[in-house]
Amino acid sequence: MGISDTSPEAAEIQLEIFRRMTGEQRLRLALEMSDFARAASLARIRAEHPDWSEWEVKRELLRITFLPNPLPAGLP
């Protein structure tokens, strides 16, 4: 088990809540968490590169998500 800031008691309550959710509810929660993570990543990239256009910010998000290394400078 990895490092967690959640007590075992709280983790058990959380697990019970997840068990009671329908498949649709769990899927909705997963999609909301994904949207939140994407928004947080975009905000971090914008803060680190305030001079970048929205296109450059989204391009960097895709690079971070799918590629291990920065793209070559000459690519659009």
SVG drawing of the C-alpha trace seen along z (x, -y; Angstrom):
<svg xmlns="http://www.w3.org/2000/svg" viewBox="-26 -37 40 39">
<polyline fill="none" stroke="black" stroke-width="0.4" points="0.0,0.0 1.3,-3.5 1.6,-6.5 -1.7,-8.1 -2.9,-11.0 -6.2,-9.2 -6.8,-7.3 -7.8,-3.7 -11.2,-4.5 -11.8,-7.3 -10.6,-5.0 -13.0,-2.3 -15.9,-4.8 -14.8,-6.1 -14.7,-2.6 -18.2,-1.8 -19.5,-5.0 -17.9,-3.8 -19.4,-0.4 -22.8,-1.8 -22.5,-4.0 -24.0,-2.8 -21.7,-2.2 -22.9,-5.4 -22.1,-7.4 -18.6,-5.9 -18.0,-6.7 -19.3,-10.3 -16.9,-10.7 -14.0,-9.4 -14.7,-11.8 -15.0,-14.7 -11.7,-13.8 -10.1,-13.6 -11.5,-17.0 -10.2,-18.5 -6.7,-17.0 -6.6,-18.4 -7.7,-21.8 -5.1,-21.8 -2.4,-20.8 -3.4,-23.5 -3.3,-26.1 0.2,-25.0 1.4,-25.2 -0.1,-28.7 1.5,-29.9 4.9,-28.5 4.6,-30.0 2.4,-33.2 3.7,-34.3 2.4,-31.1 -0.7,-31.1 -3.6,-28.8 -2.5,-26.6 1.0,-26.3 -0.4,-25.5 -2.7,-22.7 0.2,-21.4 2.3,-21.2 -0.4,-19.3 -0.6,-16.8 3.2,-16.4 3.3,-15.9 0.5,-13.4 1.7,-11.3 5.5,-11.9 8.4,-11.4 10.5,-14.2 9.9,-17.8 9.0,-18.2 11.7,-19.5 11.7,-23.3 11.0,-23.5 7.7,-21.7 4.5,-23.9"/>
</svg>
